[in-house]
Amino acid sequence: MFKKLDCPLAPAILTLILGPRTERSLRESLSISQGDYGIFFTRPISLALLIVTAIILASSAWQALPSAVREESKEAQV
């Protein structure tokens, strides 16, 4: 199925292996903080990881845009 959809297999395997562990850790963190999501923004390491994740997602989205759309935005700025 992955070959037909031209999807890499490694990210899917990592997701299946690390997903449950990540979910458990998230649940434990929220339990310790009594359900307050602010713990992820007030700790320096988690805040840095969230910022890096946002930058990676934004750059991926920017690269996924068709070049014509990017050209129009450049012309609009000039």
C-alpha positions in Angstrom: 0.0 0.0 0.0 2.8 2.4 0.9 4.5 1.8 -2.5 1.3 2.5 -4.4 0.8 5.8 -2.5 4.5 6.6 -2.7 4.8 7.1 1.0 7.9 6.3 3.0 7.7 3.4 5.4 10.1 4.6 8.1 7.8 7.5 9.4 4.9 5.1 9.7 6.9 2.6 11.7 8.3 5.3 14.0 4.7 6.5 14.5 3.5 3.0 15.5 6.4 2.5 17.8 6.7 5.9 19.5 3.0 7.0 19.4 1.8 5.1 22.4 4.8 6.1 24.5 4.3 9.8 23.5 0.6 9.6 24.4 1.3 8.1 27.8 3.9 10.8 28.5 1.5 13.5 27.5 -1.2 12.0 29.8 1.3 11.9 32.7 2.4 15.5 32.1 -1.2 16.7 32.1 -2.0 14.7 35.2 1.0 16.2 37.1 0.0 19.7 36.0 -3.7 19.0 36.8 -4.8 19.4 33.2 -3.0 22.8 32.6 -1.6 23.0 29.1 0.5 25.9 30.2 3.2 23.6 31.4 4.3 23.0 27.8 4.8 26.8 27.3 6.5 27.7 30.6 9.2 25.1 30.5 12.2 26.2 28.3 12.9 22.8 26.7 9.3 22.1 25.8 8.8 25.7 24.5 12.0 25.3 22.4 10.7 22.0 20.9 7.3 23.6 20.2 9.0 26.5 18.4 11.2 24.2 16.3 8.2 22.1 15.4 6.2 25.2 14.3 9.1 26.3 12.2 9.4 22.9 10.5 5.7 22.8 9.8 5.7 26.3 8.4 8.6 25.7 6.1 7.0 22.4 4.9 3.8 24.2 4.2 5.6 27.0 2.4 7.5 24.5 0.2 4.2 22.7 -0.6 2.7 25.8 -2.0 2.8 26.0 -5.8 5.5 28.3 -7.1 2.9 30.4 -8.8 1.3 31.4 -5.5 4.7 32.2 -4.1 5.5 34.4 -7.1 2.2 36.3 -6.7 3.0 37.0 -3.0 6.5 38.3 -4.0 5.0 40.6 -6.6 2.4 41.9 -4.2 5.1 42.9 -1.7 7.0 44.9 -4.3 
